[in-house]
């Protein structure tokens, strides 16, 4: 006979969430999903989704459980799918293997699923409990939810600043405001996001790679905002997979040079200042399966996202020193009254051997 102890359910759902985290930065455009199967003797199967085209978490866990899955309880942070994609649907297999109860953290907002998976399970006599640890489940997949529900990726603004808010000295010098420990954390952020955005000014002045180097991980997609297509073909950022958005006419020769180097180019309408419209840039990134974006540009790029309110969270590395007159974060952002200032809900503040790492969320962007 099935028992439904809330504390036991929460424990195993927590385990499923921990497994799902192993897919951080590697599963887009899919969500991160973990699964645990529990029988009378304890855990009999577990799994997580490793990436597009790979088996879903439920399938991996069912393979491990084998015959022990019959009569067991399956814990998963997202509703089992019921449609054929790159891999077979999970709901029919759960039914076929004799799982007696499914505990899910949340419904899948993907229109191809959207509670139909739960319906299929219930019609087959499987007991379904949904909504367990809902807040944590939604927070984990905030990028996926943003893309599906809002049509754009989750956007994080990242910057290194001094105590008086400068990203660079008046001369433009900016290396290194943050310390080595902050730079490692910064590269970890790259690993956990699908794409990193910079402006062409940063490409020309700093020639960044935007790769993960100071830690182990996977390189995100490099995205350049380049109104007049000035990105040099010799720039280190020019490589296969890089996406460049431009808004003005460009020489055919320049287009061909960048495309031959492996870049993907998108021309989008310009804003009032002739730059690619950020709303359309984010929309296009969502269309190609990007769930999360890290904006690493200079003060002007960050200021553009702030001015339009097109960001959801911030990751600031604060050096504990003053720099005097310099280039402040949020260049071009003009706010006349304190009452109109942009508020952030602080999530975490950590000491990185002298630097402070501040993470915050814009309250109206919370998906949980």
HELIX and SHEET records of a PDB file:
HELIX    1   1 UNK A    6  UNK A   20  1                                  15    
HELIX    2   2 UNK A   21  UNK A   23  5                                   3    
HELIX    3   3 UNK A   57  UNK A   65  1                                   9    
HELIX    4   4 UNK A   66  UNK A   69  5                                   4    
HELIX    5   5 UNK A   90  UNK A   96  1                                   7    
HELIX    6   6 UNK A  116  UNK A  123  1                                   8    
HELIX    7   7 UNK A  134  UNK A  140  1                                   7    
HELIX    8   8 UNK A  142  UNK A  150  1                                   9    
HELIX    9   9 UNK A  180  UNK A  192  1                                  13    
HELIX   10  10 UNK A  200  UNK A  206  1                                   7    
HELIX   11  11 UNK A  252  UNK A  260  1                                   9    
HELIX   12  12 UNK A  278  UNK A  287  1                                  10    
HELIX   13  13 UNK A  299  UNK A  308  1                                  10    
HELIX   14  14 UNK A  338  UNK A  340  5                                   3    
HELIX   15  15 UNK A  363  UNK A  365  5                                   3    
SHEET    1   A 5 UNK A  42  UNK A  48  0                                        
SHEET    2   A 5 UNK A  34  UNK A  39 -1                                        
SHEET    3   A 5 UNK A  73  UNK A  76 -1                                        
SHEET    4   A 5 UNK A 101  UNK A 104  1                                        
SHEET    5   A 5 UNK A 127  UNK A 130  1                                        
SHEET    1   B 9 UNK A 264  UNK A 267  0                                        
SHEET    2   B 9 UNK A 243  UNK A 246  1                                        
SHEET    3   B 9 UNK A 221  UNK A 225  1                                        
SHEET    4   B 9 UNK A 195  UNK A 199  1                                        
SHEET    5   B 9 UNK A 292  UNK A 295  1                                        
SHEET    6   B 9 UNK A 154  UNK A 161  1                                        
SHEET    7   B 9 UNK A 313  UNK A 318  1                                        
SHEET    8   B 9 UNK A 355  UNK A 361 -1                                        
SHEET    9   B 9 UNK A 345  UNK A 352 -1                                        
SHEET    1   C 2 UNK A 166  UNK A 169  0                                        
SHEET    2   C 2 UNK A 326  UNK A 328 -1                                        
END                                                                             
